[in-house]
Amino acid sequence: HPQHRERFALFDVFAPSYEVEELTKRRLLGDGERRFRSVPNPLHAHRPQPC
């Protein structure tokens, strides 16, 4: 969708990985500590290639 190119660049939706908060752990443990882990981004394989 070429009309979204600028928006995609702003959020880097094609990054190799993302940091995701582990909300379930925070709720179950109840300590309020924010926990994150890196997960692979499935969109990275489909990132636009320069011409």
C-alpha positions, 0 to 999 in steps of 0.5 A: 500500500504505497499510500502508507509508506510514510506511516510505515517508515515512522513506526518501522513496521519492517524492523527485524524484531520488536520488544513486547511487554509480557502483560500476563506475567505482570498481572500474575506476579502482581509486582508491577515490574514491566517485563519485555522480551524481543520477538521476531517480526514476521513483516521483516521478510516482506520489507520493501527492497531498494530499486 
